[in-house]
């Protein structure tokens, strides 16, 4: 990592503030930077979906920064995404491949989807392979008291401990998907690999986070926010929660020291990435109860482990800035849909952990920059010429209708009117594929023909939009297509 990249990690916040100027979000970003630089806070944040930064400026700033902002997708078959035929999830390809402003980093401690798609990861479908929108379930295996058995697909299973019988070749589900995805152009990396690569640092951060809960008046609430339940190493959910009990932690029926709990938390990551640990699991160990890390905890670790830079071991010069391309769950498309960062609840719950990590683990004050991935679903495909023309018209009309509107609420109303009027006149002329990206579903159906040319057209009219305007358009399009 070069010195210029280190400086960029600290300076990208100021570059974004300069680009926003006096527009919406500019003052809030400058105030956040001031609090961090003065030492008043160890964590602050900004949501670019609420900011008046032109898409062309945002793209240019990220490209020039030398950073590698994570686009955190999930474990699964990324073949359709890589080919540009997955519909909604194609924004992964646009961000990481077409525009080169993000790096695919997949959470691989997820849960397999049920057959009824009523539990587990129903977005990336880790228990299946997906071809042109059609999911084909994999032959999954799980450990039981009687040895390996076929997984009951009416239930969801914790993916790190699930296996696949690939024509007699039994391997971990994560290993199966990694081998397939390694052949793709996007070639994603995996969160567990980053965790294991920085295992010593990770142990320190985990220990610090647990320690922060022990001496806090809200310790039980803080501790509960770090975990999303318990699971066995057979992949099945377990009842109970993690509780601090005197000198140790109660995990199911066990009492663990803090150090033992840290090692237990590392187990899923180690099983996925360490050959010896993997073999011990394949041989069928006695089931052990493991706490599942919450999205809150994992999100915090993504920033503290500095997944936004090429070399996270280099010391930070000034404040750190973690730009994160969030999906609909995390970033949403404000104000129509609040992602879990938009309301401020995540930063409020995260701050005690960042404060403690700064004091005891030497982490830098962090600006968390949430960037909404879903704005790139507005981009049409080159092979669908009518879409290209109509979307350019829409973006131009939104730009012109809000050019002189400084009030955020009135601007949102103006965008809504423009989109509704445009859609009433041209909605039926849009391709079914384009409209399918706004119907709230994971991907296109097997009956929806993908475009013959997957390349998106990044038109000047789209680049003229602010990130806030693009987010408003997505919200209006979601309303119209779900209806």
Secondary structure, DSSP 8 states (H G I E B T S, - for coil): --HHHHHHHHHHHHHHHHHHTTSTTHHHHHHHHHHHHTTS-SEEEEEGGGS--BHHHHHHHHHHHT---EE--BSS--HHHHHT-SGGGGHHHIIIIIS---EEEEB-S-B---TTSSSS-TTT-TTEEEETTEEEE--EEEEETTEEEE--TTS--BGGG-EEEETTEEEEHHHHHHHHHTTSSS--EEHHHHHHHTHHHHHHHHHHHHHHHHT-TTHHHHHHHTEEEEEETTS-EES--EEEETTEEEETTEEE-HHHHHHHHHHHHHHHH-HHHHHHHHT-----EEEEE-HHHHHHHHHHTTTTSS-TTS--SSSEEEEEEE-HHHHEETTTEE-TTTTSHHHHHHHHHHHHHHHHT----EEEEEEEGGGGGG--BTT-HHHHHHHHHHHHHHHHHTTT---HHHHHHHHHHHHHHHHHHHGGGS-HHHHHTTSS-SS--TTS---SS--B---HHHHHSBHHHHHHHHHHHHHHHH-
